[in-house]
Amino acid sequence: MISILSSAVFSMPKSLERENQDSVLHPKQVNDGYLMAIADGVGGYKGGHEASSAAIMSLSKLSEEIKVDNIGKLFTSIRRDITALSSNDESLVSAATTLTVCHVDSSGLTIGHSGDCRVYVKQSNKLKQITKDHTQHQMLIDDGVFTARQLKHAKGKNIITTALSANIVLDYQALCIPTSELPLENGILSLFIMSDGSHNIWEARPRFSDNTLSNACRFATSLKRRIELKGPIDDYSLIAVNIKFD
């Protein structure tokens, strides 16, 4: 059995004058586990908000846990719901969203991921990134063309290479980390999902005290304050949870 000891969620637009393209599924109990997700509507096309909302709405209806071998089917179903948006409004034909989903139960952590949101877990006094960005920069790093250090200050860092949309070939990452391999501390998993508006600010200075990293509410408060003091560069969302494994 597992239980949530603490959780914190925020999802804010870059400015109050614009629509938030991010949508969030707050931690939801599904059977003996918890389901949570962030979808980030792709800018540059009409329908980013509608696409991310449709993705989260589809997930909110799930009544069964996610397994690594059915993530492809799940993402295909959600993509179909996004494609259906244009049947009522032709201007939404290019609507697209990223999607990062986590399901945690007593057997471990299952992740479905498409785009550039990120999943982190606390390991010692740091956050370890679990997902891989689907961006042009990451593709160049994977192909050995450049190193991460060489691209650190390059422009176009956030140009994504895949998303859920009628006009984009579906690509996704599916992985499962069994409980025995999770970095539990006193039986507690500290898990974080961030949209790019949050993790870009976090990665610029990826440090908080161990007490802050260990507490979902403290972490969310501190990160939100940092983003707002520095000035948001995009819509910014976070799901932070401390989950106890019995």
N, C-alpha and C positions, 0 to 999 in steps of 0.2 A: 504493500500500500504506500501511496505518497500523499502529501498534503502541502498546500501552499501556506507558508508561514507569513510572507508579506509580498505585496505586489504594488507596482506603480506604473501608470500609463500616462503619457501625454501625446498629443498630436496637434501641432500648431501651424498656421500658415506663415509664410515668410513675412507677410505684413497683413494687418487687419483689413486692408483695402482689397485683398485678393482672396480667391477661393482656395481652400486647402485641397491639394491634389492627393494627399495621403489619406488612407483609410485604415482603421485598426480593428482587429478582433481582440477584444479583451480576453484574458484567460478564461476559458469556458470548460467546465467539467464535461468530459465525454467518457462514459463508462467509468473506468477506474483511473483515468488519466486527465490531462489538461491540454486543450488545443488553443493556440494563439497565433496571430499573424499580423504582418504589416504589408499593405499594398501601396505602391507609389505610382500614381498616374503619370504617364509619360507626357512631358511638356512638348510644345511645338505642334501638337495636333489637338483638335477639339475633342473633348470627351475624356480627358485624363481623370477627372473626378468621377465621372460616370463609370468608367472602366474599373477604377480601384474600388468603388462602392459595390459594383456588381460582383467582383471577386470576393469581397468580404461577406456579402450577403449569401453567396453560394456556400462559403465555408461555414457560416453560422447555422446552416440547416443540417450540417453533418451530425449524424447520431452514432457513428461508428469511428473507432480510432483509425488513424492513418498508419499504414504499414509501408515500408520502403518499396515493396513491389506493386503498390497500387497508386503511387504518386503520379505516374504518367497518365493513368485513367482519370485521376482527380483533376489534374491540370488541363487535360483535354476537355473535360466537362465544363470547367470554369471558362476556358477559352471560348467554348460554344456559347455560353451565356453572354460573354462580352460581344461576340459576333452578332448576337441577336439584338443588341442595342440599336443597330442601324435599320432594323426592320420597322421601327417606329420613328426613327429620325435619321435620314440618309446622311446628314452631316457628321454622324458618329461612326462612319465606316472605318475610320483610321484610329478609333479609340484604342488605347493600349495602356497596360499597367505592368509594373513588376509585381512579384509576389514572393514572399518568404513566409513559410509556415513551419511551426514547431508543434510537435505532439510529444508530451512527456508522460510516461507511465512507469510502473515498477520495473519494466524490462529495459528501459533506457530512453534515449532521445532520438526521435525521427524527424528529419528535416526535408522539406521540399522547397526548392529555391530557384527562382528565375529572375535575373536582373541584378541590381546593385544595392539592395538592402543587405544588412549583415547580421549574422548570429555570432554572439560571443559567449564564452563561459569564463567564469573566474577561475584562474589557476594560480595558486600562491598569491602574490600581490599584484597580478596583472590580469588583463583580459586577453584571452586567446581567441582569435578569429577562426570560426569553424567553416563558414561558407566562402566560396570564391566568387569575386565580382565578375559578372558578365559585361565587361567593358572593353573598349579598344585597347586601353592601356594594359589590362590584365592579359589580353590576347597576345600583345607584343612581348610581354614578359614570359608567358608560357612558351612562345615560339623561339625564345632566346635572342630576339632582336635587340632588346634593351634589358637592363636590370631595373629593379624597382627604384634604386637610388637614382639612376639616370633620368627616370620619368617623374621623380618626386615633384618637380615644379613645372612640368610641361603642361601646356594648355590642352583642353579637350579631355581632361581626366575622366569626366563622368559620362562620356558618350557610350550608351549601352549597346550591346550587340544582340540582345534578345529581350522579348517581353511577351505578355499574353495579349494577342491581337489577331484579328482576322487576316491582316496583311503581313504577318511576321511568322517565319517558321518556328515552331515551338521547340525550345531547348530548355533544359532544366537540370538541376543537380538534385540527386536523391541520395540520402545517406542515413545510416542508423548507427548510433553509438550505444553499445550495451552499457548497462549500469556499471558493470565491473571496470569499464574504461573511462567513466565520467570522473572529473576531478571533484569528488565530493569532499567537503570539509565538515567534519562532525556529522556526516550523513546528509549534508545540505548542498544542493546544486544551486549556484547563482548563475542565472541565465538572462541574456540581454538580446533583444532584437532592435536594431536601429535602422531608420531610413537614412539615405545619404546626407540629408540635411543635418542629422545628428552625428553620424560617425565621421564626417569630414571635420567637424569641430573637435570631436573626441580625439581623433588621430593626430591632430596638430599638437596635442599635449596629452598623451594617454596616461595620465597619472591622477590618482586620488589616493587618500589614505586607505589603509586596509579596512578600517572601520566603515568608511564610505562604500568601498567596493563590496563589502560583505552584506550591506543592507540595501534592499531594492529601493526603499523610499528615500533614504539619504542620497543614493546614487542619482535617482531621477531628479531630486531637488537641486543637487549640485550641478548636474549636466545642463539642466534647463537654465539655471542662473548663468552658467558659463556661456551658453549659446546666445542668450539675450544680452549679456554684457558685451560680447564680441560683435554681435550683430548677425542675425540669421543670413545664410547664403542661399537657403532654399526652405521649403516646408520641412518641418522637423518633427519626428515621431520616435517614441521609445516605448518598449515594453520591458520591464525589469521584474524578475520574480526570484524569490528564494523558495526552493522546493525541498521539503524534507522527505528522505527515503527511510522508511521504517524497516 
